[in-house]
Amino acid sequence: MRKTLISLAAVLTLGLTAPALADATTAVDGPGIAMHGDTKYKSGFDHFDYANPDAPKGGVLHLGATGGFDSLNGFIIKGEAPEGLGLIYDTLMVSSADEAFTEYCLLCERVVVPADRSSVTFYMRTDARWHDGKPVTVDDVIFTFETLRTKGSPHYRFYYADVVKVEKVDGNGVRFTFKDSTNKELPLILGQLPVLPKHYWEGRTFDKTTQDVPLGSGPYRVKEFEPGRYIVYERVADYWGQNHPVRKGQFNFGEIRYDFYLDPNVMFEAFKAGAIDYRVENTSKLWATGYDLPAVRNGAMVKEEFPHHRNAGMQGFIMNMRRPLFQDVRVREALGFAFDFEWTNKNLFYGVYSRTESYFQNSELAATGLPQGEELEILKKLKEKYPDAVPDAVFTTPFKAPVNDGSGDARTNLVKARDLLKAAGWDIPEGEFLLKNAAGETFRFEILLVSPAFERIMLPYVKNLRKLGMDVTVRTVDTSQYVNRLRAFDFDMVVSGWGQSASPGNEQRSMWTSEVVNVPESSNYAGIANPAIDAAVDLLIGAPDRVSLVNRTRALDRLLQWGFYVVPNWHAKFDRLAYWDKFGHPSVTPDSGSDIYTWWIDAARDATLDARKAAAAPKAN
């Protein structure tokens, strides 16, 4: 989901008023809206290109998830909701997976936006129904908005902060009026609103955890569950939207069951045993060696790579600058020199990954080379306004992650790291073994992990850090503890990251800005509080067209790169999927990648699967 904006103070003071306020949009009155330009799908379209409108319905999809859950309310900060809970809710509009950022009406039948995008009005469908048969109404939308903003997770308040009024208009319309007209993305953000039933929640306490089965209007309802162990969603046979163009050919499974596992290794064994049908493989070692199975060889299990064109975002070893240890940029840069990606990729990843160097990797939004044109103008203005917050290097040196030769000898880069640490006041006193500063404090921190699979990656990195004299420990915790510590920013370093869309906007505020640096559940894991980055995010949100959005995103990217807030990790340009051969899937894969909810059970394959599994099973002696 996306986050909200702030005022134009930074834009105005940078002398960029004209392009920020330029009206590069046109009025909208129809079933869809694009962030920039026109919609791909026109009025009257039958289905998305990446969905099969003739896909059969039925069958059971078994999925696995790590961790557990204790609440069926996924809209509050308390408790932990299960995977798949969003399946029971419909939203006002739905994003297409083959456009940068375009939405089409679902609960609404028409969206109206003035040319300056200072408001948005959704005219509701009259045939949309809750699972109890009652209609979805404007009152439900207004109730949802006000409830999420006042009682929901903190990020909703940032999401919707610039909505000054929500009101019922023209009988079946709901209008959201904005504080100003600078944020062209806000109408689409409101389109993502998951609508809740007012008549169900009235008389209930919204801001507390619950195990009461919630009422929805989506393609599935909760059938049964056991907290922390499993949850089953059943397809709603008379789902009102099953033939809607944005739903047609999707959500084809009769039931979707999630089983929860505390140990990812146990979950993998469950998949191999046939208890789980479908798996997204994120571990290169398992992909290379873990699927040498009779079931793969006889075709009962399928290993397949699906290319995608997603913005890869940034995954990395994130340093928490709320800790004094990481507040010096030279220290953060030094920690990057200690990571030997080339050896790691060769010996642990079988050479399948590419190094990540941008927060918008694998897209036109990534900053490369030296800044030019509008990007350069923005950075110069930011440098004038905030001279200490914009490194000189953004103008003189293309950002490049440290490189090693793959031999495992990182001596050259460790020398560079040592020099940076010395410049930052850290050295190893004579006769001692650990780095200390002038106050006699030891360079000591903990790396927090949620998956044991990452231990084999972190230990060689820790070995290099210890060569520099750092006292570093690695701690792996269960999912619940990890999530709670991440929410509270209770960590020194974590392996995490930020996913990105092809059209970044308001969500950037929750990732990088000083306003959310101490807001629980924000995505500013690194604790960034940089006025130049705050201003760059403002500019990005106010981008009047695609060209400007690209340039403003690159400016932000460059500031993040040279802040050394993370030790960049790696990415792949394909999804690794393993699944038991019971499925059909569309022939078209959208830019965002394959989506299991567009797949279906192939009756012919499913009918022979048990026999093929049995043929691949080990024979008893």
C-alpha positions in Angstrom: 0.0 0.0 0.0 1.0 3.6 -0.5 1.6 6.4 2.0 0.7 10.0 2.2 2.4 13.4 1.4 3.4 16.5 3.2 3.3 20.2 2.4 5.0 21.9 -0.5 7.4 24.0 1.7 10.5 22.3 0.4 9.3 22.5 -3.2 8.6 26.2 -2.9 11.8 27.1 -1.2 13.8 25.2 -3.8 12.6 27.5 -6.6 10.9 24.5 -8.4 7.3 25.8 -8.0 6.4 25.8 -11.7 7.2 22.2 -12.6 5.9 21.0 -9.3 2.5 22.6 -9.9 2.3 22.1 -13.6 -1.0 20.7 -14.7 0.0 17.7 -16.9 -3.1 15.7 -16.3 -6.6 15.8 -17.7 -10.0 15.3 -16.1 -11.2 11.8 -15.6 -14.7 10.5 -15.8 -14.9 6.8 -16.4 -14.1 3.3 -15.2 -10.3 3.8 -14.9 -7.5 6.2 -14.1 -3.8 6.2 -14.8 -1.2 7.9 -12.8 0.4 9.3 -16.0 -1.0 9.1 -19.5 -3.9 7.0 -20.6 -5.3 3.7 -19.5 -4.4 0.5 -21.4 -7.9 -1.0 -21.0 -10.8 1.0 -22.3 -14.4 1.1 -21.3 -16.2 -2.2 -21.9 -13.1 -4.4 -21.7 -13.8 -8.0 -20.8 -10.8 -9.1 -18.7 -7.1 -8.4 -18.1 -4.8 -9.8 -20.7 -2.9 -11.9 -18.1 -6.1 -13.7 -16.9 -7.8 -16.6 -18.6 -11.5 -15.8 -18.7 -12.3 -19.5 -19.4 -10.3 -20.8 -16.4 -12.2 -23.6 -14.6 -13.2 -23.1 -11.0 -12.8 -25.5 -8.1 -10.1 -27.6 -6.4 -7.9 -26.9 -3.4 -4.8 -24.8 -3.3 -2.5 -25.7 -0.3 0.0 -23.0 0.6 2.5 -22.6 3.4 3.5 -19.6 5.5 6.1 -19.1 8.2 5.2 -17.8 11.7 1.6 -17.8 12.9 -1.4 -15.6 13.6 -3.6 -14.7 16.5 -6.1 -12.2 15.1 -8.5 -11.8 12.1 -8.2 -8.1 12.2 -5.4 -7.1 9.8 -6.1 -3.3 9.9 -4.6 -2.6 13.4 -1.1 -2.6 14.9 -2.1 -5.1 17.5 -1.8 -8.8 16.9 -0.7 -10.7 13.9 -3.1 -11.4 11.0 -2.9 -14.5 8.8 -1.7 -14.7 5.2 -4.5 -14.3 2.7 -6.9 -12.3 4.8 -7.1 -9.7 2.1 -8.9 -12.2 -0.1 -12.2 -11.6 1.8 -12.2 -7.8 1.0 -12.9 -5.8 -2.1 -11.4 -2.4 -2.8 -12.9 0.6 -4.6 -10.5 0.0 -7.5 -8.0 -2.6 -8.6 -4.5 -2.0 -10.1 -3.6 -3.8 -13.3 -0.4 -5.8 -13.3 0.7 -4.8 -16.8 0.8 -1.0 -16.4 3.0 1.2 -14.3 0.2 2.5 -12.0 -3.3 2.3 -13.4 -6.5 1.4 -11.5 -9.9 0.2 -12.7 -13.2 0.4 -10.8 -14.4 -2.6 -8.8 -16.8 -1.5 -6.0 -17.3 1.7 -7.9 -18.6 1.9 -11.5 -17.2 5.3 -12.3 -14.4 7.5 -11.0 -14.5 11.3 -11.5 -11.4 13.4 -11.0 -10.9 17.1 -12.0 -7.9 18.0 -14.1 -5.9 19.3 -11.1 -6.7 16.1 -9.1 -7.8 18.2 -6.1 -10.5 15.6 -5.3 -11.9 12.2 -6.4 -15.4 11.0 -6.5 -16.4 7.3 -6.7 -19.8 6.4 -7.8 -20.7 3.0 -6.3 -22.1 0.0 -8.1 -25.6 -1.0 -7.1 -24.9 -4.8 -7.5 -21.9 -5.1 -5.1 -22.9 -7.2 -2.1 -21.4 -8.3 1.3 -21.4 -12.0 1.9 -24.6 -11.6 4.0 -26.4 -10.3 0.9 -26.6 -6.6 2.0 -25.4 -4.0 -0.5 -22.1 -2.2 -0.3 -22.9 1.5 0.1 -21.4 4.9 0.3 -21.9 4.8 4.0 -19.6 1.8 4.2 -16.9 3.7 2.4 -17.1 6.7 4.7 -17.2 4.5 7.8 -14.1 2.6 6.5 -12.2 5.8 5.8 -12.9 7.4 9.1 -12.3 4.2 11.1 -9.0 3.4 9.5 -7.8 6.9 9.9 -8.7 7.1 13.6 -8.4 3.5 14.8 -6.3 1.7 12.2 -2.6 1.1 12.0 -0.6 4.4 12.2 0.3 4.3 8.5 -3.3 5.0 7.6 -3.1 8.4 9.2 -0.1 9.2 6.9 -1.9 7.7 3.9 -4.9 9.9 4.3 -3.6 13.0 6.1 -4.3 15.3 3.1 -7.9 14.4 2.8 -9.8 17.3 4.4 -13.3 16.1 3.7 -15.2 13.0 2.7 -18.9 13.3 1.9 -21.8 11.6 0.2 -22.8 13.2 -3.2 -25.4 12.6 -5.9 -27.0 9.7 -4.0 -24.5 6.9 -4.7 -21.3 9.0 -4.9 -18.6 9.5 -2.3 -16.2 12.4 -2.7 -12.8 12.9 -1.1 -11.6 16.5 -1.1 -7.8 17.1 -0.7 -5.9 19.8 1.1 -4.4 21.0 -2.2 -3.9 19.7 -5.7 -0.2 19.0 -5.7 -0.4 15.2 -5.1 -1.5 13.7 -8.4 -1.4 10.2 -6.9 -3.9 10.7 -4.1 -7.0 9.7 -6.2 -5.4 6.4 -6.9 -4.4 5.9 -3.3 -8.1 6.3 -2.3 -8.9 3.8 -5.0 -7.0 1.2 -3.0 -9.2 1.6 0.0 -10.4 -1.8 1.3 -14.1 -1.3 2.2 -15.4 -2.6 5.4 -19.1 -3.3 6.4 -20.4 -0.6 8.7 -23.3 -2.7 9.9 -20.9 -5.5 10.9 -18.4 -3.3 12.8 -20.9 -1.1 14.6 -21.1 -2.3 18.2 -17.8 -4.1 17.9 -14.4 -2.9 19.1 -12.3 -2.2 16.0 -9.0 -1.4 17.6 -8.6 -4.8 19.4 -7.6 -8.2 18.2 -10.4 -10.6 17.4 -10.9 -14.2 16.4 -14.5 -13.5 15.2 -14.7 -14.3 11.5 -15.0 -10.9 9.7 -17.6 -10.1 7.1 -16.3 -9.2 3.6 -17.4 -8.7 0.0 -14.5 -10.3 -1.7 -14.0 -13.5 -3.7 -13.4 -15.6 -0.6 -14.6 -16.0 3.0 -13.0 -17.6 6.0 -14.3 -21.2 6.3 -12.3 -22.5 9.3 -9.1 -21.8 11.2 -7.0 -22.7 14.2 -4.9 -19.7 15.4 -1.2 -20.2 14.6 -1.8 -23.4 12.7 -3.9 -23.0 9.6 -6.7 -21.0 8.0 -9.0 -22.1 5.1 -10.7 -19.7 2.7 -13.6 -20.9 0.6 -14.6 -19.3 -2.7 -17.9 -17.5 -2.5 -20.1 -19.3 -5.0 -22.3 -16.3 -5.6 -19.6 -13.7 -5.4 -21.0 -10.6 -6.9 -17.9 -9.7 -8.8 -16.9 -13.0 -10.4 -17.7 -11.8 -13.9 -16.4 -8.3 -13.4 -13.6 -7.4 -15.9 -11.0 -6.9 -13.2 -11.9 -10.2 -11.5 -12.8 -12.4 -14.5 -10.4 -15.4 -14.8 -8.9 -14.9 -11.4 -9.5 -16.4 -7.9 -10.3 -19.8 -9.4 -9.6 -22.1 -6.6 -12.5 -23.6 -4.6 -10.5 -23.4 -1.4 -7.2 -21.9 -0.4 -5.6 -23.3 2.7 -2.6 -21.8 4.5 -0.6 -24.0 6.9 1.8 -22.2 9.2 5.3 -23.4 10.1 7.7 -22.0 12.6 10.7 -23.4 10.8 11.2 -22.7 7.0 13.1 -25.9 6.7 10.1 -27.9 8.0 7.9 -26.0 5.5 10.2 -27.0 2.6 10.0 -30.7 3.7 6.2 -30.3 3.8 6.3 -29.1 0.2 8.4 -32.0 -0.9 6.0 -34.4 0.9 3.1 -32.9 -1.1 1.4 -31.1 1.8 2.0 -27.8 0.1 1.2 -27.3 -3.6 3.1 -24.2 -4.6 6.3 -22.5 -3.5 8.2 -19.3 -4.3 11.8 -20.3 -3.9 13.9 -17.4 -2.4 17.0 -19.5 -1.6 19.4 -20.0 -4.4 21.1 -23.0 -2.8 17.8 -24.8 -2.5 17.0 -23.9 -6.1 20.3 -25.3 -7.3 20.5 -28.4 -5.1 17.3 -29.0 -3.1 15.1 -30.0 -6.0 17.2 -32.9 -7.3 14.1 -35.1 -6.6 12.5 -38.1 -8.4 9.3 -36.1 -8.5 11.0 -33.4 -10.5 12.6 -35.9 -12.8 9.3 -37.6 -13.6 7.4 -34.4 -14.0 5.2 -34.7 -10.9 6.8 -31.5 -9.5 7.7 -28.6 -11.8 10.6 -26.2 -11.4 10.1 -23.1 -13.5 11.6 -19.6 -13.8 9.2 -16.8 -14.7 10.9 -13.7 -16.0 9.5 -10.4 -14.8 10.2 -6.7 -15.3 9.5 -5.5 -11.7 11.3 -2.8 -10.0 13.5 -4.8 -7.7 13.8 -2.2 -5.0 16.5 -2.6 -2.4 17.3 -5.4 -0.1 20.3 -5.0 2.1 21.9 -5.2 5.5 20.1 -2.2 7.1 21.9 -0.2 9.8 19.7 1.5 12.4 20.9 5.1 12.7 18.9 5.5 15.9 21.9 3.7 17.4 24.8 6.2 17.9 27.2 3.5 16.4 25.8 4.0 12.9 25.4 7.8 12.8 28.7 8.5 11.1 28.4 8.0 7.3 32.1 6.8 7.2 31.2 3.9 9.6 28.3 2.9 7.3 30.4 3.1 4.2 33.1 1.0 5.9 30.6 -1.8 6.7 29.8 -2.0 3.0 33.5 -2.7 2.1 33.4 -5.7 4.4 30.8 -7.5 2.4 32.3 -9.7 -0.4 29.4 -10.1 -2.8 31.4 -11.7 -5.6 32.6 -14.6 -3.3 29.1 -14.9 -1.8 27.4 -15.1 -5.2 29.9 -17.6 -6.6 30.1 -19.9 -3.6 26.7 -19.6 -2.0 24.3 -18.5 -4.7 25.7 -20.5 -7.7 26.2 -17.2 -9.6 22.5 -16.5 -10.2 22.3 -13.0 -8.7 23.2 -9.5 -9.8 24.5 -6.9 -7.3 21.9 -4.3 -6.3 23.2 -0.7 -6.4 19.9 1.3 -6.6 16.9 1.6 -4.4 14.9 1.3 -7.7 17.0 -1.5 -9.3 15.9 -3.1 -12.5 13.9 0.0 -13.7 14.3 3.2 -15.5 14.0 5.0 -12.2 17.5 3.9 -11.0 20.2 6.5 -10.8 23.2 5.6 -12.9 26.2 7.6 -14.2 26.2 11.2 -13.3 23.1 13.4 -12.8 21.9 15.4 -15.8 19.0 17.7 -16.8 16.2 18.0 -14.3 17.8 15.6 -11.9 21.0 17.7 -11.8 18.9 20.8 -11.3 17.1 19.3 -8.4 20.3 18.1 -6.7 21.9 21.6 -7.2 18.9 23.3 -5.5 19.0 20.8 -2.7 22.7 21.4 -2.2 22.1 25.1 -2.0 19.3 24.8 0.5 20.9 21.9 2.6 24.7 22.0 2.0 25.5 19.5 4.7 22.8 17.1 3.7 23.9 16.5 0.1 27.3 14.8 -0.4 29.6 16.3 -3.0 30.0 12.9 -4.5 26.5 12.9 -6.0 27.8 15.4 -8.6 31.3 13.9 -9.2 31.2 10.2 -8.9 28.8 7.5 -10.2 27.7 5.3 -7.3 29.3 1.8 -7.4 29.1 -0.9 -4.7 32.5 -2.3 -3.6 33.8 -5.0 -5.9 36.0 -8.0 -5.1 37.6 -10.6 -7.4 35.6 -13.6 -6.0 38.6 -15.3 -4.5 37.5 -14.7 -1.0 40.5 -12.4 -0.3 38.8 -9.1 0.6 42.1 -7.5 1.9 42.0 -4.4 -0.4 38.5 -3.5 0.6 39.1 -4.2 4.2 42.0 -1.8 4.2 39.6 0.9 2.8 37.2 0.0 5.5 39.9 0.3 8.2 40.9 3.8 6.9 37.3 5.0 7.0 36.9 3.7 10.6 40.0 5.4 11.7 38.8 8.7 10.1 35.6 8.2 12.1 37.5 7.8 15.4 37.6 4.0 15.6 40.9 2.1 16.0 42.3 -0.9 17.8 44.4 0.1 20.8 47.9 -1.3 21.0 47.9 -4.8 22.6 44.1 -5.2 22.1 41.9 -6.9 19.5 38.7 -4.9 19.3 37.9 -1.5 17.8 37.4 1.3 20.3 36.7 5.0 20.1 38.2 7.8 22.1 35.7 7.2 24.9 36.9 3.6 25.2 33.6 2.1 23.8 33.8 -1.1 21.9 32.5 -1.4 18.3 29.8 -3.9 19.2 26.5 -4.7 17.5 24.0 -7.5 16.8 22.6 -8.7 13.4 19.0 -9.7 13.8 17.7 -12.5 11.4 14.3 -14.1 11.0 15.5 -17.0 8.8 18.2 -19.5 9.6 18.8 -19.7 5.9 20.5 -16.3 6.1 23.0 -17.5 8.7 25.3 -19.1 6.1 25.4 -15.7 4.3 25.9 -13.6 7.3 28.7 -15.6 8.9 31.3 -14.9 6.2 30.4 -11.2 6.4 30.7 -11.3 10.2 34.1 -13.0 9.8 35.3 -9.9 7.7 33.8 -7.5 10.3 35.7 -9.3 13.0 38.9 -8.9 11.1 38.3 -5.2 11.4 38.1 -5.6 15.1 34.3 -5.4 15.5 32.5 -7.5 18.1 29.5 -8.7 16.0 26.9 -11.4 16.9 24.1 -12.9 14.9 20.8 -13.7 16.4 17.9 -15.6 14.7 14.5 -15.2 16.2 11.0 -16.4 15.4 8.7 -14.5 13.1 6.6 -12.9 15.8 9.5 -11.6 17.7 11.2 -10.3 14.6 8.1 -8.5 13.4 7.6 -6.8 16.8 11.3 -5.8 17.0 11.2 -4.4 13.5 8.0 -2.4 14.3 9.7 -1.0 17.4 13.0 -0.4 15.6 14.6 -2.5 18.3 17.6 -3.7 16.3 21.1 -2.8 15.3 21.2 -4.3 11.9 18.6 -6.4 10.0 18.4 -8.0 6.6 15.4 -6.4 5.1 14.4 -4.0 2.3 11.9 -1.9 0.4 9.9 -3.2 -2.5 9.1 -0.6 -5.1 6.5 -0.2 -7.8 7.0 1.2 -11.4 5.3 4.4 -10.2 6.7 5.5 -6.7 4.8 8.1 -4.8 3.3 8.6 -1.4 4.7 5.4 0.1 8.2 6.9 -0.2 7.3 9.1 2.7 7.0 6.2 5.1 10.3 4.8 3.9 12.7 7.7 4.2 11.5 10.8 5.8 12.1 12.4 9.2 8.4 12.7 10.1 8.1 9.0 10.5 11.5 8.2 11.9 10.0 7.3 15.3 6.6 6.2 14.1 6.1 2.5 14.9 5.3 0.3 11.9 6.7 2.9 9.4 9.2 1.5 6.9 12.0 4.0 7.8 14.0 1.1 9.2 17.3 2.9 8.8 16.2 5.9 10.9 16.8 8.4 8.1 16.3 12.1 9.1 17.8 14.1 6.2 16.1 17.4 5.1 17.3 17.0 1.6 15.7 13.6 1.3 12.5 15.0 2.8 12.5 17.6 0.1 13.3 15.1 -2.6 10.3 12.9 -1.5 8.1 16.0 -1.7 9.3 16.7 -5.2 8.7 13.0 -6.3 5.2 13.1 -4.9 4.4 16.3 -6.9 5.8 15.0 -10.2 3.5 16.3 -12.9 4.3 13.7 -15.6 6.3 10.5 -16.1 9.5 12.2 -17.3 9.6 14.3 -14.3 8.8 11.4 -12.0 11.8 9.5 -13.4 14.1 12.4 -12.9 12.9 13.1 -9.4 13.1 9.5 -8.4 16.7 9.3 -9.6 17.5 12.3 -7.5 16.1 10.7 -4.4 17.9 7.4 -5.3 21.2 9.2 -5.6 20.8 10.7 -2.1 20.0 7.4 -0.7 22.9 5.7 -2.4 25.4 8.1 -1.0 23.9 8.0 2.5 25.2 4.4 2.8 22.2 3.4 4.9 22.4 -0.2 3.8 25.0 -2.7 2.6 23.3 -3.5 -0.7 22.5 -7.1 -1.4 21.4 -8.7 -4.7 18.4 -9.3 -7.0 17.2 -11.6 -9.8 15.2 -10.8 -12.9 13.0 -13.8 -12.6 10.7 -15.6 -10.1 11.7 -19.1 -9.1 8.5 -21.2 -8.7 8.2 -24.8 -7.7 4.8 -26.5 -7.8 3.2 -29.9 -8.0 1.9 -30.5 -11.5 -1.8 -29.9 -10.9 -2.1 -26.4 -12.3 -2.8 -24.5 -15.4 -1.7 -20.9 -15.7 -2.1 -18.1 -18.3 0.2 -17.9 -21.3 0.8 -14.2 -20.6 3.0 -13.1 -17.7 2.6 -9.4 -16.8 5.5 -7.1 -16.1 4.9 -7.6 -12.3 5.4 -11.4 -12.6 3.2 -14.5 -12.3 0.3 -14.4 -9.8 -0.9 -17.6 -8.3 -4.5 -16.1 -8.1 -4.6 -16.2 -11.9 -3.9 -20.0 -11.9 -6.3 -22.8 -11.8 -6.5 -26.6 -11.1 -6.1 -28.6 -14.3 -8.4 -31.5 -13.8 -6.5 -33.9 -16.1 -3.2 -33.2 -14.4 -4.7 -33.4 -11.0 -6.3 -36.7 -11.7 -2.9 -38.4 -12.4 -0.9 -36.5 -9.8 -1.2 -39.0 -7.0 0.0 -41.8 -9.3 3.0 -39.8 -10.4 3.8 -38.9 -6.8 3.6 -42.6 -5.9 5.9 -43.5 -8.7 8.5 -40.9 -7.5 8.3 -42.0 -3.8 11.2 -44.0 -2.3 10.6 -47.7 -2.5 10.4 -49.7 0.8 13.1 -52.3 1.3 
